[in-house]
């Protein structure tokens, strides 16, 4: 399936990406190759293949949660560069939009 430069521009606009003319040409070619490959995969008979989200069986390897005492606030904050009462104090990172 051949993807046009206009279609690449449309996808870039939806993704809010700025792309140069060279990138549009390259993406058009690369995405066309990907879609052609996916088209070939669609020709395969997968009627006897069970749907799956992963090719390997997965199991949870996490340990069980255990309730236990936490560290005292003084120990937790001992190496904090800045603190206020029993809290970490961090710089404000919210930026205002123009």
Number of C-alpha atoms within 10 A of each C-alpha: 12 14 16 16 17 11 13 20 19 13 12 15 12 9 9 9 11 10 14 10 10 9 13 19 15 14 19 19 16 14 16 16 15 13 14 14 12 12 12 10 11 10 8 8 8 10 7 6 7 6 9 8 6 7 7 7 7 7 6 5 6 6 6 6 6 6 6 6 6 7 9 9 11 11 9 13 17 10 9 12 9 12 13 9 9 11 13 12 12 11 6 6 6 6 6 5 4 3
